[in-house]
Amino acid sequence: MQVQRETVAPNQVQAGQISNLAALSPDVFLRLLVARNLDVQFSKLNTDVNRYLREGEAALYEPVFFLGIRKEGRNRQRTPDERLQSTYALGTAVLDEKVRNDELGIRSKLPTGAEVSVSYKASGKANNLIPQTSQINASAPDTEYTSLLNVTLKQPLFRNAGRAITETDRRVAELEHQVSLQQLTQQTLKTSIEGLNLYWQLYRAQETVKLRKSAVTTSESLMADANARISAGKVPPSAILELQSVVLNREAELARSQQAFREAQTKLTTAINIVWNNDTPVGISPQLRENEPVMALAAPPIDEVLRLWSPYQIALLRHQQAQARLDFAQNQVLPSVDFVMSYSGTGFSNKHQDARKFATGNTYPDWYVGLNVEIPLGGNQKAQQQLFAQTTRLTQAEVELQAIQNSFANDVVVRLGDLQNSSDVLELSKKETKLRQKIFDNERQRVQIGSGSFTNLLQKQADFIESNQRMLENQVRYEVAVTMWQYTRGSLLVDNGIYIDNATTSAH
């Protein structure tokens, strides 16, 4: 499984290329953030780790080939009893012997929990006694060969029996991989929410700079108009002093807003892992949402949304893991009763070919069947306590599931209410800004015809600027509320063209 992301390496975009990121829209920024953010990359690597572990556990039934080659040599004195046992080698006091044992076979585990092996063993022995015992047959070789073709089976009947118990680790590893995928989704969502908050903070800082620049420009225009009126003798010279103080104050506010804008740019570029050149501005160009009526919206069915809610899915997978471990712990309390069986073909000869023929031809069979029983005399306290522990863990998982479900149900209502409130406040803010615009325009007309004062005009202008600032704040709050609603409903990533499926993160 490959990961498809934006084809931009973490260090590929340098300061001189930052202009390519100008005028970022929210969806483009979000895809870039997901592709480059270090937390998301780390979480993706964690899914790779768990995928490798899962694939390792999937090799549970992989057969094992075994091979053993052993050579032995001994030169020792023979005991008196050994001398008496052989008539032909009666006078031989020393045993000089060479032995070679070769064994190969295949061993594997079965879904029932059984262990089965098939092996072939050949042994060749040469010593100084064999020629003496073979004197009656001068053509007989001086080596003895033994062959064994063996099939063994060990099948648990209670403890460790059955596919479900045999594949416990495999099932747990599979669930852990699914957990890591949900954690990747959760981390991507968390990074997206934090990144979009930075995005809208940058938008607010960017628009605030525009408002402050407009205020400075308007104030300078008013001061030029006041100078003209002073020269014409229509207003006293003292009127210019207040205008000058306002211009200075607004220039200071512009400087502060520009510094806040640079800080917001720094935070945004840090989030997408890019070195930012302060001389090159990062611009954003969002398409603002119209505050649509929210009354028609309703909280979606909880069961439907929970399928997309990563914390709940993680808790559900943890519950399944706890259940799998509980089933295993319950099985371990049972007594150990194993059915064992072995069937062998044996062969012995002075010729290797004859020994192998006897072993494979079932001429001299050797077999056994039986039961192995193990029952702890103390009641198997270790298995009992592990069972109690797993039962408690399962209860913990059930409590966590219920807590997350209740918390999510409450959160849906809160997010919907916040969206409704932010929409209403934004609509009121827009109406207020329009009224402040009219009041400011009316006062400016009064000043132009000589019936108004610059003091009132400056106050009306300040009120209009502040109403614009509030509308900007409310617009940002509404955008964040819409984002949080998408996050709650589980559609944030899909709405921005980001998909996470089976450890594959793709951005379109």
Summary of the structure (lengths in Angstrom):
residues: 508
radius of gyration: 42.2
end to end distance: 17.9
largest distance: 150.6
contacts: 1524
relative contact order: 0.13
helix: 59%
strand: 18%
